[in-house]
């Protein structure tokens, strides 16, 4: 493996001997699993592209004169609902499908393609719902919805598709035997993420069955998505840790962690979620105790695996040589992912009340995950049979997106400190102080830059997808970079 040897750190002999030689990347099998990973990645990229379209519609829906052209009066919140669901729920779930497709020991093709088909149909229906039905936007935490039959049908199909994908992921999870290597450690983390997703779906179903009659729509959706939404954060976190390890390895950084330690960190990151059934058995879904128990479960368990692994990745990056040209986009995506996720975590400690510091916190964390997935996309494109991304543009894209999002959340933190409330727009924000106006202005500027960064990602990927490369290096068993 000539490429691997060219990325070896120039460490002293004693130090080099003390570090593991584990490679934290998965093979790309030359069978139906590779085709399945391609399908999930295409769905994720389509979701990101469509979410960008709705970002533009968000701006136009607040523009005097133009907003009269939209099908409903409150199109800002309508577009926001679809944008959030596409850029978080669909994009993250699709990338989970990419990972689980590559990690599976067996194929189960019928079940696999059913999951892709249902999720794709659900995504298309959700995206078109604002233009075919006038439904009230409900800004529920974790999964906002349009309270109409069309959108909810799409969301249900997406959920069933994710359920099928998780079932296949659990059925095909390989049993680790013999020596534990880096790829096997990643598979353990991905199996833990599949278990967390199964528990999230369990929580959604339990909450739905336990909903008391007579609740208003806002309260009902909040109760419905609160438990499962909290559990899903463990899924996204585990996928993020897998992506960090993958990007560090592919970017030329030698990780000071053995596979056994990595498995331990994955276990610690997943362990608190096992309390979910106990919370549901103990407290009514509408009770304050139920709400607080799930919140504390996430707060108490969130950092156990994240902080040590993040520190190990940072150390590896500080020790690593300058990346090769092909690895620069991966290194950039990893660095900005660490910065944004870390900023979101720090902001979480500053939250007081219901101001815009709350969306600043979760925007930072969500964008941290998104940047990591963007980096893995760049690494996977040629391995899945497409062109390698245009390197210069791909290397700059994470910085543009990351800087924009950093300004965005910085403006929200600034404004939140002066009392600007969340989930309001336009005149409802009541911006009366110069500090509030300046903070929200910074937020808007950062948001525009971030939209440009997101569009650059879509352009880079489309450029790579346009002409599949000639596949001469695919071996019978697997394709290793």
DASUL-V592547 format. One line per field, one symbol per residue. phi: phi as a letter, one per 40 degrees, with the letter a starting at -180 (. if undefined). A space follows every 10 residues. Layout:
# DASUL-V592547
phi->???
This chain:
# DASUL-V592547
phi->.cccccbccc cddccccccc bcbcaccbcc accccccccc cccccccccc cccccccdcc cbcdgccccc cbcccdcccc dcdccccbcc cccccdcccc cccccbbfcc cccccccccc ccccccccdc cbacbccbcc cgbcbbcacc cccccccdcc ccccccdccc cbccccbgcc bccccccccc cccccccccc cdcccccccc cccgccddcc cccdbccccc cdcccccccc cccccccccc cgccccbcdc cccccccccc ddcccdcccc ccbccccccc ccccccdccc cccdcccccc cccccccccc cdccdccccc cccccccccc cccccccdcc cagbcccccc cccccccdcd ccccccddcc dccchbcccc ccccccdccc cccdcccdcc cccdcccbgc ccfbagcccf cbbdcccccc ccdccccccc cccccccccc ccccccbdcc cbbccccabb c
